[in-house]
Amino acid sequence: MPTEGVARPAVDRDVTGTVGIDRAQARALVAAADANTGPAQARTPAVIRLLLHNGLRVDGLLATDIADVGHDRGHRVLTFTRKGRRAARVPLAPAT
């Protein structure tokens, strides 16, 4: 393998280079998704809301199916696989 013997750099788990978005940007993203027309008219707003309001990662979202939506103690929940293949169940935000 060409990468054999190459060590990965150490990563400080307390510091991230990931850039977030602010509330105004999130609202603009939701508004743009809501304005979507065409075949993805229902899907796009749902995807954006799941990512923003429920904290899903893209890989977790892509692995979900409508059968993964259920109820638990009176709340709508989504069961999905997190990073590292860990199962997770999260309550869905009302906006979803």
DSSP file (Angstrom, degrees, kcal/mol; ACC not computed):
  #  RESIDUE AA STRUCTURE BP1 BP2  ACC     N-H-->O    O-->H-N    N-H-->O    O-->H-N    TCO  KAPPA ALPHA  PHI   PSI    X-CA   Y-CA   Z-CA
    1    1 A M    >         0   0    0      0, 0.0     3,-1.1     0, 0.0     0, 0.0   0.000 360.0 360.0 360.0 141.1    0.0    0.0    0.0
    2    2 A P  T 3   +     0   0    0      0, 0.0     0, 0.0     0, 0.0     0, 0.0   0.752 360.0  50.1 -67.9 -22.2    1.3    3.5   -0.8
    3    3 A T  T >  S+     0   0    0      2,-0.1     3,-2.2     3,-0.0     2,-0.1   0.405  78.3 129.4 -97.2   3.6    0.3    4.8    2.7
    4    4 A E  T <  S+     0   0    0     -3,-1.1     3,-0.1     1,-0.3     0, 0.0  -0.357  76.7  16.8 -61.0 131.6    1.9    2.0    4.6
    5    5 A G  T 3  S+     0   0    0      1,-0.3     2,-0.6    -2,-0.1    -1,-0.3   0.386  93.4 124.8  87.4  -3.9    4.1    3.4    7.4
    6    6 A V    <   -     0   0    0     -3,-2.2     2,-0.3     0, 0.0    -1,-0.3  -0.801  51.4-146.6 -92.0 124.0    2.5    6.8    7.2
    7    7 A A        -     0   0    0     -2,-0.6     3,-0.1    -3,-0.1    -3,-0.0  -0.663  14.0-120.1 -90.1 143.2    1.2    7.9   10.6
    8    8 A R        -     0   0    0     -2,-0.3     3,-0.1     1,-0.1     2,-0.1  -0.546  36.5-104.2 -75.5 146.1   -1.9   10.1   11.0
    9    9 A P        -     0   0    0      0, 0.0     2,-0.1     0, 0.0    -1,-0.1  -0.384  40.3 -99.2 -68.7 150.6   -1.3   13.4   12.7
   10   10 A A        -     0   0    0     -2,-0.1     2,-0.5    -3,-0.1    -3,-0.0  -0.445  36.9-149.1 -68.3 142.2   -2.5   13.7   16.3
   11   11 A V        -     0   0    0     -2,-0.1     2,-0.8    -3,-0.1     5,-0.1  -0.965   9.4-136.7-118.9 127.6   -5.9   15.5   16.6
   12   12 A D    >   -     0   0    0     -2,-0.5     3,-1.4     1,-0.2    -2,-0.0  -0.745  13.4-159.0 -80.7 110.9   -6.8   17.6   19.6
   13   13 A R  T 3  S+     0   0    0     -2,-0.8    -1,-0.2     1,-0.3     3,-0.0   0.647  87.6  58.8 -68.5 -15.3  -10.4   16.5   20.3
   14   14 A D  T 3  S+     0   0    0      1,-0.1     2,-0.4    -3,-0.0    -1,-0.3   0.580 103.6  55.6 -89.9 -10.3  -11.1   19.7   22.2
   15   15 A V    <   -     0   0    0     -3,-1.4     2,-0.4     2,-0.0    -3,-0.1  -0.979  66.8-174.7-125.5 133.5  -10.3   22.0   19.3
   16   16 A T        -     0   0    0     -2,-0.4    -3,-0.0     2,-0.1    -5,-0.0  -0.951  28.2-152.7-128.9 149.0  -12.0   21.8   15.9
   17   17 A G        +     0   0    0     -2,-0.4     2,-0.2     2,-0.1    -1,-0.1   0.368  60.3 123.9 -94.0   2.8  -11.4   23.6   12.7
   18   18 A T        -     0   0    0      1,-0.1     2,-0.5     0, 0.0    -2,-0.1  -0.471  55.4-143.0 -69.1 130.0  -15.0   23.0   11.7
   19   19 A V        -     0   0    0     -2,-0.2     2,-0.1     1,-0.0    -2,-0.1  -0.816  15.2-157.5 -96.4 130.3  -16.8   26.3   11.0
   20   20 A G        -     0   0    0     -2,-0.5     2,-0.3     1,-0.0    -1,-0.0  -0.346  13.8-117.3 -94.3-180.0  -20.4   26.6   12.1
   21   21 A I        -     0   0    0     -2,-0.1     2,-0.1     2,-0.0    -1,-0.0  -0.886  23.4-123.9-117.3 153.6  -23.2   28.9   10.8
   22   22 A D     >  -     0   0    0     -2,-0.3     4,-2.3     1,-0.1     5,-0.2  -0.337  34.3 -95.5 -89.1 176.0  -25.0   31.6   12.8
   23   23 A R  H  > S+     0   0    0      1,-0.2     4,-2.8     2,-0.2     5,-0.2   0.877 123.3  52.7 -60.3 -40.7  -28.7   31.9   13.3
   24   24 A A  H  > S+     0   0    0      1,-0.2     4,-2.2     2,-0.2    -1,-0.2   0.907 110.9  47.2 -63.7 -40.8  -29.2   34.3   10.4
   25   25 A Q  H  > S+     0   0    0      2,-0.2     4,-2.2     1,-0.2    -1,-0.2   0.888 111.7  51.1 -67.1 -38.3  -27.4   31.9    8.0
   26   26 A A  H  X S+     0   0    0     -4,-2.3     4,-2.3     2,-0.2    -2,-0.2   0.922 110.3  48.9 -64.4 -43.7  -29.5   28.9    9.3
   27   27 A R  H  X S+     0   0    0     -4,-2.8     4,-2.6     1,-0.2    -2,-0.2   0.903 111.1  50.3 -62.2 -40.6  -32.7   30.9    8.8
   28   28 A A  H  X S+     0   0    0     -4,-2.2     4,-2.3     2,-0.2    -1,-0.2   0.883 109.5  51.3 -64.5 -38.1  -31.6   31.8    5.3
   29   29 A L  H  X S+     0   0    0     -4,-2.2     4,-2.1     2,-0.2    -2,-0.2   0.915 111.4  46.7 -65.1 -43.3  -30.8   28.1    4.6
   30   30 A V  H  X S+     0   0    0     -4,-2.3     4,-2.7     2,-0.2    -2,-0.2   0.914 112.0  51.2 -64.3 -43.0  -34.2   27.0    5.8
   31   31 A A  H  X S+     0   0    0     -4,-2.6     4,-1.6     1,-0.2    -2,-0.2   0.905 110.3  49.0 -61.8 -41.4  -35.9   29.7    3.7
   32   32 A A  H  < S+     0   0    0     -4,-2.3     4,-0.4     2,-0.2    -1,-0.2   0.898 112.0  48.8 -65.3 -39.7  -34.0   28.7    0.6
   33   33 A A  H >< S+     0   0    0     -4,-2.1     3,-1.1     1,-0.2    -2,-0.2   0.905 109.9  51.7 -65.6 -40.9  -35.0   25.0    1.2
   34   34 A D  H 3< S+     0   0    0     -4,-2.7    -1,-0.2     1,-0.3    -2,-0.2   0.803 106.5  54.8 -65.6 -28.6  -38.7   26.0    1.7
   35   35 A A  T 3< S+     0   0    0     -4,-1.6    -1,-0.3    -5,-0.2    -2,-0.2   0.533  82.6 119.0 -82.0  -6.2  -38.6   27.9   -1.6
   36   36 A N    <   -     0   0    0     -3,-1.1     2,-0.3    -4,-0.4    -3,-0.0  -0.340  43.6-171.9 -62.6 137.2  -37.4   24.9   -3.5
   37   37 A T        +     0   0    0     -2,-0.0     3,-0.4     5,-0.0    -2,-0.0  -0.819  39.5  47.4-122.9 167.2  -39.8   23.6   -6.2
   38   38 A G  S >  S-     0   0    0     -2,-0.3     3,-1.9     1,-0.2     4,-0.2  -0.595 109.5 -25.5 101.1-164.1  -39.7   20.5   -8.3
   39   39 A P  T 3  S+     0   0    0      0, 0.0     3,-0.4     0, 0.0     4,-0.3   0.775 136.0  50.0 -60.6 -29.1  -39.2   16.9   -7.4
   40   40 A A  T 3> S+     0   0    0     -3,-0.4     4,-2.6     1,-0.2    -4,-0.1   0.215  74.6 116.4 -94.3  15.8  -37.2   17.6   -4.2
   41   41 A Q  T <4 S+     0   0    0     -3,-1.9    -1,-0.2     1,-0.2    -5,-0.1   0.851  85.9  30.1 -56.3 -40.4  -39.8   20.1   -2.9
   42   42 A A  T  > S+     0   0    0     -3,-0.4     4,-1.2    -4,-0.2    -1,-0.2   0.824 120.2  53.3 -87.0 -33.8  -40.6   18.0    0.2
   43   43 A R  H  > S+     0   0    0     -4,-0.3     4,-2.7     1,-0.2     5,-0.2   0.922 100.7  56.9 -70.6 -45.2  -37.2   16.4    0.6
   44   44 A T  H  X S+     0   0    0     -4,-2.6     4,-2.5     1,-0.2     5,-0.2   0.919 108.0  45.3 -59.6 -49.5  -34.9   19.4    0.7
   45   45 A P  H  > S+     0   0    0      0, 0.0     4,-2.4     0, 0.0    -1,-0.2   0.892 113.9  51.3 -61.4 -36.5  -36.6   21.2    3.6
   46   46 A A  H  X S+     0   0    0     -4,-1.2     4,-2.4     2,-0.2    -2,-0.2   0.923 111.0  47.6 -64.9 -43.3  -36.8   17.9    5.6
   47   47 A V  H  X S+     0   0    0     -4,-2.7     4,-2.2     2,-0.2     5,-0.2   0.939 112.9  47.8 -62.4 -48.2  -33.1   17.3    5.0
   48   48 A I  H  X S+     0   0    0     -4,-2.5     4,-2.7    -5,-0.2     5,-0.2   0.918 113.2  48.1 -61.0 -44.5  -32.0   20.8    6.0
   49   49 A R  H  X>S+     0   0    0     -4,-2.4     4,-2.8    -5,-0.2     5,-0.7   0.897 109.9  51.9 -65.9 -40.2  -34.2   20.7    9.2
   50   50 A L  H  X5S+     0   0    0     -4,-2.4     6,-1.4    -5,-0.2     4,-1.0   0.911 114.0  44.4 -62.1 -40.6  -32.9   17.3   10.3
   51   51 A L  H  X5S+     0   0    0     -4,-2.2     4,-0.6    -5,-0.2    -2,-0.2   0.929 123.2  35.0 -68.5 -45.1  -29.3   18.6    9.9
   52   52 A L  H  <5S+     0   0    0     -4,-2.7    -2,-0.2    -5,-0.2    -3,-0.2   0.946 126.4  32.3 -76.5 -50.2  -29.9   21.9   11.6
   53   53 A H  H  <5S+     0   0    0     -4,-2.8    -3,-0.2    -5,-0.2    -2,-0.1   0.718 127.0  35.9 -86.9 -21.9  -32.4   21.1   14.3
   54   54 A N  H  <<S-     0   0    0     -4,-1.0    -1,-0.2    -5,-0.7    -3,-0.2   0.446  98.3-124.4-114.3  -1.8  -31.5   17.6   15.3
   55   55 A G     <  +     0   0    0     -4,-0.6    -4,-0.2     1,-0.2    -3,-0.1   0.717  49.4 162.2  70.4  21.8  -27.7   17.7   14.9
   56   56 A L        -     0   0    0     -6,-1.4     2,-0.2     1,-0.1    -1,-0.2  -0.436  34.9-130.9 -72.0 149.0  -27.5   14.8   12.4
   57   57 A R     >  -     0   0    0     -2,-0.1     4,-2.4     1,-0.1     5,-0.2  -0.621  27.1-109.4 -89.4 159.5  -24.3   14.4   10.4
   58   58 A V  H  > S+     0   0    0     -2,-0.2     4,-2.8     1,-0.2     5,-0.2   0.905 118.2  52.1 -58.7 -43.4  -24.7   13.9    6.7
   59   59 A D  H  > S+     0   0    0      1,-0.2     4,-1.0     2,-0.2    -1,-0.2   0.892 110.9  47.7 -63.6 -38.2  -23.7   10.2    6.8
   60   60 A G  H  4 S+     0   0    0      2,-0.2    21,-0.3     1,-0.2     4,-0.3   0.902 112.7  49.1 -66.0 -41.2  -26.2    9.5    9.6
   61   61 A L  H >< S+     0   0    0     -4,-2.4     3,-1.7     1,-0.2    -2,-0.2   0.919 108.1  52.9 -64.1 -44.3  -29.0   11.2    7.6
   62   62 A L  H 3< S+     0   0    0     -4,-2.8    -1,-0.2     1,-0.3    -2,-0.2   0.751 106.0  55.3 -65.7 -22.7  -28.2    9.4    4.4
   63   63 A A  T 3< S+     0   0    0     -4,-1.0    -1,-0.3    -3,-0.2    -2,-0.2   0.473  91.8  97.6 -87.9  -1.7  -28.5    6.1    6.2
   64   64 A T    <   -     0   0    0     -3,-1.7     2,-0.3    -4,-0.3    16,-0.1  -0.461  50.5-169.9 -89.4 161.5  -32.0    6.8    7.5
   65   65 A D    >   -     0   0    0     -2,-0.1     3,-2.4     1,-0.0     4,-0.3  -0.921  41.9-101.2-140.5 162.0  -35.3    5.7    6.1
   66   66 A I  G >  S+     0   0    0     -2,-0.3     3,-1.6     1,-0.3    -2,-0.0   0.812 120.8  65.1 -58.2 -28.9  -38.9    6.6    6.8
   67   67 A A  G 3  S+     0   0    0      1,-0.3    -1,-0.3     3,-0.0    -3,-0.0   0.672  89.5  67.9 -67.1 -15.4  -39.1    3.4    8.8
   68   68 A D  G <  S+     0   0    0     -3,-2.4    11,-2.3     2,-0.1     2,-0.5   0.529  81.0  90.5 -81.8  -6.6  -36.5    4.8   11.2
   69   69 A V  E <   +A   78   0A   0     -3,-1.6     2,-0.2    -4,-0.3     9,-0.2  -0.790  56.5 138.0 -90.7 129.8  -39.0    7.5   12.4
   70   70 A G  E     -A   77   0A   0      7,-2.7     7,-2.7    -2,-0.5     2,-0.4  -0.744  47.3 -93.0-149.3-163.7  -41.0    6.3   15.4
   71   71 A H  E     +A   76   0A   0      5,-0.3     2,-0.3    -2,-0.2     5,-0.2  -0.966  26.6 179.3-127.3 143.5  -42.5    7.3   18.8
   72   72 A D  E >  S-A   75   0A   0      3,-2.4     3,-1.5    -2,-0.4    -2,-0.0  -0.918  75.0 -21.6-145.7 116.0  -41.1    6.9   22.2
   73   73 A R  T 3  S-     0   0    0     -2,-0.3     3,-0.1     1,-0.3    -2,-0.0   0.863 129.1 -46.5  51.5  42.4  -42.9    8.1   25.3
   74   74 A G  T 3  S+     0   0    0      1,-0.3     2,-0.4     0, 0.0    -1,-0.3   0.483 117.6 107.2  85.6   2.8  -45.0   10.5   23.3
   75   75 A H  E <  S-A   72   0A   0     -3,-1.5    -3,-2.4    16,-0.0     2,-0.4  -0.891  72.1-119.0-115.2 144.4  -42.2   12.0   21.3
   76   76 A R  E     -A   71   0A   0     -2,-0.4    16,-3.0    16,-0.3     2,-0.3  -0.673  42.1-175.0 -75.3 132.9  -41.4   11.5   17.6
   77   77 A V  E     -AB  70  91A   0     -7,-2.7    -7,-2.7    -2,-0.4     2,-0.5  -0.903  22.1-144.3-130.6 157.8  -37.9   10.0   17.5
   78   78 A L  E     -AB  69  90A   0     12,-2.6    12,-2.4    -2,-0.3     2,-0.5  -0.991  10.2-156.8-123.0 126.9  -35.4    9.1   14.8
   79   79 A T  E     + B   0  89A   0    -11,-2.3     2,-0.3    -2,-0.5    10,-0.2  -0.897  31.1 145.6-102.5 129.7  -33.2    6.0   15.1
   80   80 A F  E     - B   0  88A   0      8,-2.6     8,-2.8    -2,-0.5     2,-0.6  -0.919  49.4 -93.4-153.4 174.6  -30.0    6.1   13.1
   81   81 A T  E     - B   0  87A   0    -21,-0.3     6,-0.2    -2,-0.3   -18,-0.2  -0.880  37.4-153.9-103.3 122.9  -26.3    5.1   13.0
   82   82 A R  E >>  - B   0  86A   0      4,-4.1     3,-1.3    -2,-0.6     4,-0.6  -0.273  41.9 -62.9 -83.2 173.9  -23.8    7.6   14.3
   83   83 A K  T 34 S+     0   0    0      1,-0.3     3,-0.4     2,-0.2    -1,-0.2  -0.307 127.6  33.6 -53.2 137.8  -20.2    7.9   13.4
   84   84 A G  T 34 S-     0   0    0      1,-0.2    -1,-0.3    -3,-0.1    -2,-0.1   0.627 129.0 -81.9  84.4  13.7  -18.4    4.8   14.5
   85   85 A R  T <4 S+     0   0    0     -3,-1.3     2,-0.5     1,-0.2    -1,-0.2   0.774  83.0 152.4  61.0  30.7  -21.4    2.6   13.8
   86   86 A R  E  <  -B   82   0A   0     -4,-0.6    -4,-4.1    -3,-0.4    -1,-0.2  -0.788  44.7-125.4 -91.5 131.7  -23.1    3.5   17.1
   87   87 A A  E     -B   81   0A   0     -2,-0.5     2,-0.3    -6,-0.2    -6,-0.2  -0.505  33.1-177.5 -73.7 142.5  -26.9    3.3   17.1
   88   88 A A  E     -B   80   0A   0     -8,-2.8    -8,-2.6    -2,-0.2     2,-0.4  -0.987  19.8-159.9-141.2 150.2  -28.6    6.5   18.3
   89   89 A R  E     +B   79   0A   0     -2,-0.3   -10,-0.2   -10,-0.2    -2,-0.0  -0.988  17.7 180.0-130.8 122.0  -32.1    7.6   18.9
   90   90 A V  E     -B   78   0A   0    -12,-2.4   -12,-2.6    -2,-0.4     2,-0.2  -0.948  30.9-114.7-123.7 142.9  -32.9   11.3   19.0
   91   91 A P  E     -B   77   0A   0      0, 0.0     2,-0.4     0, 0.0   -14,-0.3  -0.537  37.6-118.2 -70.0 140.4  -36.1   13.1   19.6
   92   92 A L        -     0   0    0    -16,-3.0   -16,-0.3    -2,-0.2   -38,-0.1  -0.643  25.7-116.3 -81.5 134.5  -37.2   15.1   16.5
   93   93 A A    >   -     0   0    0     -2,-0.4     3,-2.3     1,-0.1   -39,-0.1  -0.376  27.4-113.6 -63.7 147.0  -37.4   18.8   16.9
   94   94 A P  T 3  S+     0   0    0      0, 0.0    -1,-0.1     0, 0.0    -2,-0.1   0.808 115.0  62.6 -54.3 -31.4  -41.0   20.1   16.4
   95   95 A A  T 3         0   0    0      1,-0.3   -46,-0.1   -46,-0.1   -45,-0.1   0.594 360.0 360.0 -72.2  -8.7  -39.9   22.0   13.3
   96   96 A T    <         0   0    0     -3,-2.3    -1,-0.3   -47,-0.1   -46,-0.1   0.457 360.0 360.0 -91.3 360.0  -39.0   18.7   11.6
